Amino acid sequence: MSQKGVSHRNLSSNVCDVLVLGGGPAGSSIAAFLAQKGWQVEVWEKDPHPRFHIGESLLPHTLPYLQQLGVLEEVERIGLKKYGAEVVSPYHDGSVTLYFEEALDKAYPYAFQVRRSEFDNILLRNCQKKGAQVREGLVAKDVSFSDPGLAMVHGVTAQGKGVTQKTRYVVDATGRQTFLANQLRVKHRNPNHNSAGIFGHFTGVARHSGKDEGNISICWFDHGWFWIIPFHDGLTSVGMVCWPSYLKSRTGTLEEFFWQTVRSCSPMAERMKAAKASIPIVATGNYSYQSKVMMGSQFMMVGDAFAFVDPVFSSGVHLALHSGIRGAEVVDACLHGHAQAEQKARQFERVVRRGLKTYSWFIYRFTQPAFRNLFMAPQNTFRIQEGVMSVLAGDVFGQTPTTRPILLFKFFYFLFAMLDLKANLVQYRRRKQAVNEESLVS
């Protein structure tokens, strides 16, 4: 008997095997793989696709996931190749470009910059092609796990009509809505990081030429950092991530505040001198959080629905696709009742948490003077630069031996911090104070 026959055998028309809440990268990928395995999968997505989303920069080690999903060629057609990352420091009066080909694993020397409206739509339509039923304009409002065999999820359509769905398993892929973490009251603010973001899409942003045209640019400034992400169609995503206290200091409109900050940073002012916003500039705040639990007997949280720290290393889509694809194996084992299902779940959670921890160490220290000094003078002694580039390329789940070079990088970071103790302590205290700030976004 086929898997599909097993999954449908005892199900009525109003019961599905898996209900995936959210149709972003995490939800679309887990739905695609579970549907391909023969399970009856429904996806509820509140926003009709294509829709705007921030987080457009992919990582080289994301490409194997796209290959597994069968969408790599489609993504390549809408993407601009990204061979590396430029870090710009007004404090060093210069910039350094770090190339992915310098990582320990040389197999993936580039990634893509993509408009998320196009990218996410490709992933959502792909899971449809593989057999998942997608319902757009439908948002989950409540879930009950009172029945040990079936969960009951209540939702509302865009027209205000109530919908109820019974399912054997719930996957929360609602991103920053964190539907399950909120309902179960297991979401908590990240005690080590807090930031706010302001961003938009622009025309007229100055670009680099040749191989460097598609590179992401990261530029430090006194209150955080900027990003510049070019797209294949001439538009550019530009945003800044700052302390909430700085966002609260604005006196004018959000747009005025954004351009004021751009003008205060000379490298950004130069790149943006002919730029014009093509969409309204928007802001988001307090987006560093994590859920205390990732999964239970009838549910799993994947991607940003579980945790999010900061977008500086473009890890969001990468972590989402990893948790979606690997999470599908766990859900499949749970639905089949495999004896190793619980062990698979524990191993999956350990790997996800380890990836988050790896990125978090770098994110927490990104604005420290010692960190800037190391990044602005990269050295490959003991293969340190290769190890760091492996992390930046998304190689945090494989077998690449990054442990030794990353430990050495951390050693030199703390050494540099001690050599300029006063400046690093001042910045450390600013960041710790920012963790306790509440940002006001309007």
C-alpha positions in Angstrom: 0.0 0.0 0.0 1.3 3.5 -0.9 2.0 6.1 1.8 -0.8 8.1 0.3 -3.2 5.2 0.9 -2.1 5.0 4.5 -2.5 8.7 5.2 -6.1 8.8 3.8 -7.3 5.5 5.0 -9.1 6.7 8.2 -9.6 10.4 7.4 -12.9 12.1 6.8 -13.2 15.0 4.4 -12.8 17.6 7.2 -9.6 16.1 8.6 -6.1 16.4 7.2 -2.8 14.8 8.3 -0.9 18.1 8.6 -2.1 21.7 8.8 0.7 24.2 8.1 0.0 27.7 9.3 1.9 30.1 7.2 3.0 29.9 3.5 6.5 31.5 3.7 9.8 29.6 3.1 9.5 27.4 6.2 5.8 26.6 5.7 6.1 26.0 2.0 9.1 23.8 2.2 7.7 21.5 5.0 4.4 21.3 3.2 6.1 20.4 -0.1 8.1 17.6 1.4 5.2 16.2 3.5 2.8 16.3 0.5 5.5 14.6 -1.6 5.6 11.8 1.0 1.9 11.2 0.5 0.4 13.0 3.5 -2.7 15.1 3.1 -1.4 18.6 3.8 -3.3 22.0 4.1 -1.5 25.3 4.1 -3.2 28.4 5.6 -1.6 31.7 4.5 -3.1 34.9 5.6 -1.8 37.1 2.8 -2.5 36.3 -0.9 0.8 35.8 -2.8 2.8 37.5 -4.2 3.2 39.8 -1.2 5.9 42.1 0.1 8.3 40.7 2.6 11.7 41.8 3.9 14.8 39.5 4.1 15.9 39.2 0.5 19.5 38.0 0.7 20.1 34.2 0.4 23.1 32.2 1.5 25.2 29.8 -0.6 24.3 26.8 1.5 20.6 27.6 0.9 21.1 26.5 -2.7 21.1 22.7 -1.9 17.8 23.2 -0.2 16.3 24.9 -3.2 17.7 22.0 -5.3 16.0 19.5 -3.1 12.7 21.4 -3.4 13.1 21.5 -7.2 13.0 25.3 -7.5 16.6 26.2 -8.0 16.3 27.1 -11.7 13.2 29.2 -11.1 15.0 31.1 -8.3 18.1 31.6 -10.5 15.9 33.3 -13.1 14.6 35.9 -10.7 17.8 36.3 -8.7 20.9 38.4 -8.9 24.1 36.5 -8.1 25.7 37.4 -4.8 29.4 36.4 -4.6 30.1 37.9 -1.3 29.5 40.6 1.3 31.0 44.1 1.6 31.5 45.5 5.1 31.8 49.2 5.3 33.2 51.0 8.3 33.1 54.8 8.7 35.4 54.2 11.7 38.1 52.7 9.4 37.3 55.0 6.4 37.1 52.1 4.1 35.4 48.8 3.1 36.4 45.1 2.8 34.7 42.6 0.5 34.5 39.0 1.8 33.9 36.3 -0.8 32.1 33.0 -0.3 34.7 31.2 -2.4 37.0 31.8 0.6 35.0 29.5 2.8 36.3 26.1 3.9 33.8 24.4 1.6 34.4 25.8 -1.9 31.5 24.0 -3.5 29.1 27.0 -3.1 30.8 30.2 -4.1 27.6 32.3 -4.6 24.0 32.8 -3.6 21.2 35.1 -4.9 19.5 38.3 -4.0 15.8 37.9 -4.6 12.6 39.9 -4.2 10.8 38.0 -1.5 7.4 38.5 -3.2 8.7 36.5 -6.2 10.8 34.0 -4.2 8.1 33.2 -1.7 5.5 32.8 -4.4 7.7 30.3 -6.2 8.0 28.2 -3.0 4.2 28.4 -2.3 3.2 27.3 -5.8 5.8 24.5 -5.6 4.2 23.0 -2.6 0.8 23.2 -4.4 2.3 21.3 -7.4 3.5 18.6 -5.0 0.0 18.1 -3.7 -0.5 20.5 -0.7 -3.8 22.3 -0.6 -3.1 26.0 -0.2 -5.8 28.4 1.2 -4.8 32.0 1.0 -6.5 34.8 2.9 -7.1 32.5 5.9 -5.6 33.3 9.3 -5.5 30.9 12.3 -7.1 32.3 15.5 -7.2 29.4 18.0 -6.1 25.8 18.3 -7.1 23.1 20.7 -5.0 20.0 21.6 -7.6 18.5 24.0 -8.0 15.5 21.8 -4.8 13.4 21.8 -5.5 12.2 18.3 -6.7 15.3 16.6 -6.0 19.0 16.9 -8.8 21.5 16.2 -7.8 24.8 14.5 -10.2 27.7 14.1 -9.5 30.4 11.6 -11.1 33.4 9.8 -11.1 34.2 6.1 -10.5 37.6 4.7 -14.2 38.0 4.4 -14.7 37.3 8.1 -16.1 33.8 7.7 -15.1 31.3 10.4 -13.3 28.1 9.4 -12.6 25.0 11.5 -10.1 22.3 10.5 -9.3 19.0 12.3 -5.7 17.8 11.8 -3.4 15.1 13.1 -0.5 17.5 13.3 0.0 21.3 13.3 3.1 23.1 12.0 3.4 26.7 13.0 5.2 28.6 10.2 3.5 32.0 10.9 6.9 33.8 11.2 6.9 36.8 13.5 3.2 36.3 14.2 4.4 33.4 16.4 0.9 32.0 16.6 1.5 28.9 18.7 4.2 30.5 20.9 1.7 33.3 21.8 -1.2 30.9 22.4 0.8 28.5 24.5 2.5 31.5 26.3 6.0 30.2 25.7 7.4 33.1 23.7 9.9 35.3 25.5 12.1 38.3 24.5 15.7 37.5 23.7 17.5 38.5 26.9 20.7 39.2 25.0 19.6 41.3 22.0 17.0 43.9 21.1 16.7 46.0 17.9 14.4 47.8 15.6 14.4 48.0 11.8 13.5 50.6 9.2 13.5 49.7 5.6 12.1 50.1 2.1 12.8 49.5 -1.7 14.5 52.2 -3.7 15.5 53.3 -7.2 18.7 55.1 -8.0 20.9 53.4 -5.4 24.6 53.4 -6.6 25.8 49.9 -7.4 29.2 48.2 -7.7 30.2 46.9 -11.0 31.1 43.4 -12.4 31.3 40.5 -10.1 30.5 42.7 -7.1 27.2 44.1 -8.4 25.1 41.6 -6.5 27.0 41.7 -3.2 25.2 42.8 -0.1 26.7 45.8 1.6 26.7 46.1 5.4 27.6 49.5 6.8 28.1 50.3 10.5 26.9 53.6 12.0 26.8 55.0 15.6 23.4 53.4 16.5 23.5 50.1 14.5 24.1 49.1 10.9 22.6 49.5 7.4 22.1 47.0 4.6 22.0 47.5 0.8 20.7 44.5 -1.2 20.4 45.0 -5.0 17.8 43.2 -7.1 18.0 42.0 -10.7 15.4 44.5 -11.9 17.2 47.6 -10.8 15.5 48.1 -7.4 17.4 47.9 -4.2 16.4 47.0 -0.7 17.9 49.4 1.9 17.3 49.3 5.6 18.8 50.0 9.0 18.8 48.1 12.2 19.3 50.2 15.3 18.8 50.3 19.1 15.2 51.0 20.1 16.3 54.0 22.0 17.6 55.6 18.8 14.3 54.9 17.0 12.4 56.5 19.9 14.5 59.7 19.6 13.0 60.6 16.3 10.9 63.8 16.2 9.6 63.9 12.6 8.1 61.3 10.3 9.6 57.9 9.9 10.7 58.8 6.4 12.4 62.0 7.6 14.1 60.0 10.3 15.4 57.4 7.9 16.9 60.0 5.5 18.4 62.0 8.4 20.2 58.8 9.5 21.4 58.0 6.0 22.8 61.6 5.6 24.7 61.2 9.0 26.7 58.2 7.6 28.9 59.4 4.8 29.3 56.0 3.0 25.5 55.6 2.9 24.9 59.2 1.9 27.2 58.6 -1.1 25.4 55.4 -2.2 22.0 56.9 -1.7 22.4 60.5 -3.0 20.3 59.7 -6.1 17.9 57.3 -4.4 14.2 57.5 -4.2 11.8 55.3 -2.3 9.6 53.1 -4.5 7.4 52.0 -1.6 6.6 53.6 1.8 9.4 53.3 4.3 8.2 51.0 7.2 9.5 50.0 10.6 9.4 47.0 12.9 10.6 46.7 16.5 11.4 44.3 19.3 11.9 41.4 16.9 14.5 39.4 18.9 12.7 36.5 20.6 12.6 32.7 21.1 10.0 30.2 22.2 10.8 28.1 25.2 9.6 24.9 23.3 9.9 24.0 19.7 7.5 21.0 19.5 5.1 18.7 21.2 3.3 15.5 20.4 1.0 17.3 17.9 2.8 20.4 16.9 6.1 21.9 15.7 7.3 25.5 15.3 9.6 26.2 12.3 11.6 29.2 11.1 10.8 32.6 12.7 7.7 31.1 14.4 10.2 29.5 16.8 12.9 32.2 17.1 14.5 35.2 15.4 17.5 37.2 16.4 18.7 39.8 13.8 19.0 39.9 10.0 22.6 41.0 9.8 23.9 37.7 8.4 20.9 37.0 6.2 20.3 33.7 8.0 16.5 34.0 8.2 15.5 32.2 5.0 18.3 29.7 5.4 17.2 28.7 8.9 13.6 28.6 7.7 14.3 26.2 4.8 16.5 24.0 6.9 13.9 23.7 9.6 11.2 23.1 7.0 13.0 20.4 5.1 14.5 18.6 8.1 11.3 19.1 10.2 9.4 17.3 7.5 11.4 14.1 8.3 10.4 14.4 12.0 6.7 15.0 11.2 6.7 12.1 8.8 8.2 9.8 11.5 5.6 11.0 14.1 2.7 10.4 11.7 3.9 6.9 10.9 4.4 6.2 14.6 8.0 5.2 14.1 9.9 4.0 17.2 12.7 6.5 16.5 10.3 9.5 16.1 11.1 11.0 19.5 14.8 10.6 19.0 14.6 12.2 15.6 12.7 15.1 17.1 15.3 15.7 19.9 18.1 15.6 17.3 16.3 18.0 15.0 15.8 20.5 17.9 19.4 20.2 19.0 20.6 21.0 15.4 18.3 24.0 15.0 19.2 25.4 18.4 22.9 24.9 17.6 22.5 26.9 14.3 20.8 29.7 16.1 23.5 29.8 18.8 26.2 29.9 16.2 24.7 33.0 14.5 23.7 34.6 17.8 27.3 34.7 19.1 28.3 36.8 16.0 25.1 38.9 16.1 25.5 39.9 19.7 29.0 41.3 19.1 28.6 42.7 15.6 28.6 46.4 16.7 31.6 45.9 19.1 34.8 47.8 18.1 36.8 44.5 18.5 34.5 42.8 16.0 34.7 45.7 13.5 38.5 45.6 13.8 38.7 41.9 13.0 36.3 42.1 10.1 38.1 45.1 8.6 41.5 43.4 8.6 40.6 39.7 7.8 43.4 37.2 8.2 43.4 33.5 7.3 46.0 32.5 9.9 45.0 29.0 11.0 42.2 29.2 8.4 40.3 31.6 10.6 38.9 33.6 7.6 37.8 30.4 5.9 36.0 29.4 9.0 34.2 32.7 9.4 33.2 32.7 5.8 31.8 29.2 6.2 29.4 30.6 8.9 28.5 33.6 6.7 27.8 31.2 3.8 25.3 29.2 6.0 27.5 26.2 6.6 26.4 25.7 10.2 24.6 22.3 9.9 27.0 20.2 7.8 30.2 18.2 8.5 32.7 21.1 7.6 35.3 21.3 10.3 34.6 24.9 11.4 35.0 24.4 15.2 38.8 25.1 15.4 38.9 28.3 13.2 35.8 29.7 14.9 37.2 29.1 18.4 40.4 30.9 17.3 38.4 33.8 15.9 36.6 34.1 19.3 40.0 34.0 21.0 41.3 36.9 18.9 38.0 38.8 19.4 38.4 38.7 23.2 42.1 39.6 22.8 41.2 42.7 20.7 38.5 43.6 23.2 41.0 43.5 26.1 43.5 45.6 24.1 40.8 48.4 23.7 38.9 47.6 26.9 37.3 51.1 27.4 35.7 51.4 24.0 34.4 47.9 24.0 33.0 48.2 27.5 31.2 51.4 26.5 29.6 49.7 23.5 28.8 46.6 25.5 26.9 48.6 28.1 25.0 50.5 25.4 23.9 47.2 23.9 22.9 45.7 27.3 20.9 48.9 28.0 19.2 48.5 24.5 18.1 45.0 25.4 15.8 46.5 28.0 14.5 49.2 25.8 10.9 49.1 24.4 10.8 50.4 20.9 7.9 52.5 19.6 7.0 51.9 16.0 4.4 53.9 14.0 
